[in-house]
Amino acid sequence: MIAKTIAEQMDQTREMTRFYLSQLKGVDPYEIHTIKNKKVNPIIWEIGHLTVTQNWLVMYLCKGPSERISWAKTFSMGSSPTSNKEDYPPYDEVWNMFKHIHQKSIHFVSELSDEDLLKTTDKDLFFLRNNSYKDAIMHSIRHEGIHAGQLSWHVKLNYK
């Protein structure tokens, strides 16, 4: 039952991300805004980053059926987002993988038992309280909320 509630929270958090993205239709997904000399990652990077991190945190760390995403490093932590379209895979490919990984993650998480949620990941990560599957999934939810906030900046900057 806990896993189904966690999966529901994952999906509700994604709904917020999708809401902001729906407000950005027609906006250049490669544009980088600068606020007080700080760059705001482009929309394409946010979508790709959420895709690869959900795949890694939920599917890979929790021993689910993770995907091999050939362009994962383009969007990983420490990558350098650009406004150059040629530096990214095709937008539709990123968008479709964004949706695919999320649906796959929701299904996987909702099927976990309470015992599964307590299992330990193979990585010792400072941002996970106990390095459990539950912690990795909860961090994925928290992480998505942070990036939904980044997308809200795009909405503010594009629609005055």
C-alpha positions as CSV (number, residue, x, y, z in Angstrom):
1,M,0.0,0.0,0.0
2,I,2.9,2.4,0.8
3,A,4.3,1.9,-2.7
4,K,1.0,2.7,-4.4
5,T,0.9,6.0,-2.4
6,I,4.4,6.8,-3.3
7,A,3.7,6.1,-7.0
8,E,0.6,8.4,-6.8
9,Q,2.8,11.2,-5.4
10,M,5.3,10.6,-8.2
11,D,2.5,11.0,-10.7
12,Q,1.1,14.1,-9.0
13,T,4.5,15.7,-9.0
14,R,4.8,14.9,-12.7
15,E,1.4,16.5,-13.2
16,M,2.9,19.8,-11.9
17,T,5.8,19.5,-14.3
18,R,3.5,18.8,-17.2
19,F,1.4,21.8,-16.2
20,Y,4.4,24.1,-16.6
21,L,5.4,22.5,-19.8
22,S,1.9,22.9,-21.2
23,Q,2.3,26.7,-20.6
24,L,5.5,26.7,-22.6
25,K,4.1,25.4,-25.9
26,G,5.4,27.4,-28.8
27,V,8.4,28.6,-26.7
28,D,12.0,27.9,-27.9
29,P,13.0,24.9,-25.8
30,Y,16.7,25.6,-26.4
31,E,16.7,29.2,-25.1
32,I,18.8,30.0,-22.1
33,H,17.6,32.9,-20.0
34,T,20.0,34.8,-17.7
35,I,18.9,36.3,-14.4
36,K,21.4,38.4,-12.5
37,N,24.2,36.7,-14.4
38,K,22.9,33.2,-13.6
39,K,21.8,31.0,-16.5
40,V,18.4,29.2,-16.4
41,N,18.8,25.8,-18.0
42,P,16.9,25.4,-21.3
43,I,13.5,23.6,-21.3
44,I,15.0,20.7,-23.4
45,W,17.7,20.2,-20.8
46,E,15.1,20.1,-18.0
47,I,13.0,17.5,-19.8
48,G,16.1,15.3,-20.6
49,H,17.5,15.7,-17.1
50,L,14.2,14.6,-15.4
51,T,14.2,11.7,-17.8
52,V,17.6,10.4,-17.0
53,T,17.5,11.0,-13.3
54,Q,14.1,9.3,-12.9
55,N,15.5,6.4,-14.8
56,W,18.7,6.3,-12.6
57,L,17.1,7.0,-9.2
58,V,14.0,4.8,-9.6
59,M,14.8,2.2,-12.1
60,Y,18.5,1.6,-11.9
61,L,19.1,2.1,-8.2
62,C,16.0,0.1,-7.2
63,K,16.8,-2.8,-9.6
64,G,13.9,-2.1,-12.0
65,P,14.0,-2.4,-15.7
66,S,16.1,0.7,-16.4
67,E,16.6,1.9,-19.9
68,R,20.0,2.4,-21.7
69,I,19.6,6.0,-22.8
70,S,22.4,6.8,-25.4
71,W,22.2,10.5,-24.7
72,A,22.0,10.3,-20.9
73,K,25.3,12.2,-20.3
74,T,24.0,15.2,-22.2
75,F,21.5,15.7,-19.4
76,S,23.4,14.4,-16.4
77,M,24.4,16.3,-13.3
78,G,27.5,18.3,-14.2
79,S,26.7,18.5,-17.9
80,S,26.8,21.9,-19.6
81,P,23.5,22.9,-21.0
82,T,23.7,24.9,-24.2
83,S,21.3,26.8,-26.5
84,N,22.6,25.0,-29.5
85,K,19.9,22.6,-30.9
86,E,22.6,20.4,-32.5
87,D,24.0,19.6,-29.0
88,Y,20.9,17.6,-28.1
89,P,19.1,14.6,-29.4
90,P,15.8,15.3,-31.3
91,Y,13.3,17.0,-29.1
92,D,10.6,14.3,-29.9
93,E,13.0,11.6,-28.8
94,V,13.6,13.3,-25.5
95,W,9.9,14.0,-25.0
96,N,8.8,10.4,-25.7
97,M,11.5,9.0,-23.4
98,F,10.4,11.5,-20.7
99,K,6.9,10.0,-20.9
100,H,8.0,6.4,-21.3
101,I,10.4,6.4,-18.3
102,H,7.7,8.0,-16.1
103,Q,5.0,5.5,-17.0
104,K,7.5,2.6,-16.5
105,S,8.6,4.0,-13.2
106,I,5.0,4.5,-11.9
107,H,4.2,0.9,-12.8
108,F,7.4,-0.4,-11.2
109,V,7.1,1.5,-8.0
110,S,3.4,0.7,-7.5
111,E,4.3,-3.0,-7.6
112,L,7.0,-2.8,-4.9
113,S,6.3,-4.5,-1.5
114,D,6.9,-2.8,1.8
115,E,9.9,-5.1,2.2
116,D,11.2,-4.0,-1.3
117,L,11.1,-0.3,-0.2
118,L,13.4,-1.1,2.7
119,K,16.1,-2.8,0.5
120,T,19.4,-0.9,0.3
121,T,20.7,0.5,-3.0
122,D,24.2,-0.5,-4.2
123,K,25.3,3.2,-4.0
124,D,26.1,5.1,-0.8
125,L,24.6,8.5,-1.7
126,F,24.8,11.5,0.7
127,F,21.4,12.8,-0.3
128,L,19.6,9.5,0.7
129,R,18.8,9.2,4.4
130,N,19.2,5.4,4.6
131,N,20.1,4.5,1.0
132,S,16.9,2.5,0.7
133,Y,14.8,2.1,-2.4
134,K,12.2,4.2,-0.7
135,D,14.8,7.0,-0.2
136,A,15.9,6.9,-3.8
137,I,12.3,7.1,-5.0
138,M,11.4,9.9,-2.6
139,H,14.5,11.8,-3.7
140,S,13.3,11.4,-7.3
141,I,10.0,13.0,-6.3
142,R,11.8,15.8,-4.5
143,H,14.2,16.3,-7.4
144,E,11.3,16.6,-9.9
145,G,9.7,19.3,-7.8
146,I,12.9,21.3,-7.9
147,H,13.0,21.2,-11.6
148,A,9.3,21.9,-12.0
149,G,10.2,25.1,-10.2
150,Q,12.9,25.8,-12.8
151,L,10.3,25.4,-15.5
152,S,8.1,27.9,-13.7
153,W,10.8,30.4,-14.3
154,H,10.5,29.8,-18.0
155,V,6.8,30.5,-17.8
156,K,7.4,33.7,-15.9
157,L,10.1,34.8,-18.3
158,N,8.2,34.0,-21.5
159,Y,4.8,35.4,-20.5
160,K,4.8,38.8,-18.9
